[in-house]
Amino acid sequence: ALARGDLVTAIAALERASELFGADAEGRSETCVQIGEVRYAMGELDAAEGLARRALDGSVASGVRLSARNLLGKLLLARGDWAGADAHFAADACEAIGAGDLTAELRARVNRAIALLSCGASEPAREMLTRVLRDAEARGERRAIGFALSNLAVLAIERHDYGHALELLERTIGAHRRLGDRLNFARDVSNLVELRLRLGLGEQAEQLLRFARNTLGPGAPGSRAAELALASARVHLCRGRTPEAEREVRV
């Protein structure tokens, strides 16, 4: 439900799962982190932090602890503590290596690169993401591939390397579509539509929106619906259809 963008259903399902775990402390801690991720996606940062810390207090399993620490690191990013996030994710990567958890290691490296990118260290971030992408592709870690590609696209846009950015965003969309990650797929589509419009590629932007709506079916993720509506309105404006653009932003 979280990947589909249905955050309310995700919360309800996870809270029910937590009850079913009963006295299973590890199961409850793992669910606690997952609920925290949903609260984070909903913008409820204090609630997410409390859940992550509760999971850390209740678990000795490395996977659960790394997931909880990952959430705490993302909260540092959300609050603009770039240096703190950099140090936090560097420590997480080392811990994941020690635990033999490649997925957690790649996740920490991606998030560390995001911290570097956010504080203006673009070249170190690009080098780190390039290495992550190489390692993730070699091991078939599809989620890490998607996040590495999307952030490399941000860096390409920053360098005004728009041809490369278009290629990277198209690959990102494909990666998240194959994962069934509707939330990030919708975000990627909005970003690529915006870039195509910036480059005067209105017809291609409109084609992408049609493809996205066919892929998503009758309900885009609620948390991304406004972004998609705005992207659609911009396409209409670019194509000279002012009434249609107005309808999109009023829906």
Disulfide bonds with the S-S distance in Angstrom:
none
